[in-house]
Amino acid sequence: MAGTPQAGTNGDKYVPYDQRTGNESIVYFTRDLSAAGLQRAYEQVNGGVHGKVALKLHTGEQHGPNIIPRPWVQELRQAEPELADSVIVETNTYYDGDRYTTEQHRETLRVNGWTFCPVDIMDEDGTSELPVRGGKWFDHMTVGSHMPGYDTLVALTHFKGHTQGGFGGSNKNIGIGCADGRIGKRDIHTYPGQDQWSIGKEEFMERMTESTKATIDYFGSDGRAVTYVNVMRNMSVSCDCEGIHAQPVVTPNVGILSSTDILAIDQACVDMVYAMKPDQHHDLVERMETRHGLRQLTYMKELGMGNDRYVLIDLDNGGVRITAADAVRDVVPFQG
């Protein structure tokens, strides 16, 4: 049965910064939406990146217009020695579309131009189980069987809205994107014997977050590493899984953030959206709140996955500390 949110955990309620408690993490920020900006943001947090590196990003449905530009990712791999042999990782989808089977998925990768490096569809050969420590819905999550072959996970996330999750940040990129297409994604989205998308609102956010926790706990142990980069560009209210059917972008572009704290980076992105003028953020805020997507943030904190308070470092202005409002003060309407 669906869970009932406790007081203070409703996912349609934004928690202002001054109402949060606890420690602060470091989040880096640049307004430079380019390959160079992506490299600069990544280089602030790459100290633990080593070994066999998985680049987790959303490669998108066919011809999707809003994904992270492929040349940016290609140049990042070429510029950073530890990424020279990195592999883009994905899993097949739960819905019947252009990435439902491995064969369909590989054709979509070809169409979308993800051909400059290896792409590992991690559930191509089956599944593995990772423990979920402290979860209320799961004691384990089913992921692609290839995941245990990697030493480092670098989440390159296109931050945007999401039809069911409210918003898609690093939490969604990992929690949905690493769960396998037949078991893990099913268990996050669907009650047994019910409609394919029968789980929603707070419970969906909690299940997705527990899936993420399984993966980052794995990569945070035994000498492994995980790091996060969020790109706030072309932020439709729709996910990249909607491809050419995504809603038009009306939210201004912002910049690129990086951190080693998954909660801090997703929270900072959400704070920047809320710090915009009402006419700039109306659609994206409405999408977050109507789907109760803000529960992603409070549940990550409850599970001990990071801090919702942070020091935001402006890489464009000598590394000074700024606020989310400072970061979006000069944003302009999206030009298309």
Phi, psi and omega in degrees: 000152180295142179281155176258121182301140175280166179303134178085359182245010180294128185283001175259010182242120178281134179260110180298157184302318185288355176259004180264155180231164175109188183286168177248141173253170179264131172233130179260150186216135170225145176276354186282095179273083182201174175301320179295320178296320178298317179296317182296317179297314181298320184295343177286341189230016188265011185301329181263000184287124183200170174066214178278116191255128174262124174262105181267111175219167180267108182280347168086160170286169186301129175065018178301134189273350194246359183295163175304130183303133181302318180299330178297315181292320179298315180292325177299313179299321182287330186275334187251114186305322183289348179258003186302324180249019181293159184234130171289133180241143178215173167226161179290161184273160175276331179271156182276099181211211185279000179227025184287316176254161179299320179298314177297319182297316181293326176293320177295320176301318179295314181299320184275359173085017177274065187239005185269357178201169178297144172235122181259113171275100198294339178259016180301324184249019178120202190228162169231161178245134176243141180291146171251110183269121176083012181282157175261338183254329185230149166253351173206161174232143180266123182235175177297142185294343181278346186304317182296354178278359185251149179264330184224141173245122173249112180271109174260103192248130168276108179284131183195184173283177178205136186300320182254326184272353182085307172214156177241106174245208179299325181299313179291318181305320182272312186297317176271321188287340178258340174295141182290163189284342186252325184251302184300309180295323176300314184292334177284323191262336200223133169285143178306130177078005181247182180306149185304329183244042190284345180261129182216181175052222190303319183294321177299315180299321181290318179296315178301317182293322176296324175298316177301316182300321178302317182287314184286334172294321178297313182282349178264012182233162173055039175080004177277176183211156175216140179215164192224137172226125179247130180253113180264082185214143179049056185270083170290163171286351181263151175283162176292347175290349177269353173055229183289350180267004178299147177295151180301147178281128176232351179275136179299149169292150185237300184160202184233135179240154176215151181192167168256011180240113185293321179292315182300318183288318178292321178296318180298320178297314178298318179300321179294322177297313181293334180282348177291166174294150184306322181287343179274327187249002189308308187293318182289320176297317178300319179296316179299313188284321181291334177267358182063033185292340181292348175296337175306317187288311182293328180285324174303320179294316179300325181276000178072031184271356180161192182245141176266005170248146189204158170260118182264116185259121182274104182288344182273347186226052172074017177075026179284157177278133179229174175255168176300322178297320176300320184295328185251009185302323186252016179293150182242158179306146180299134186264348180082000000 
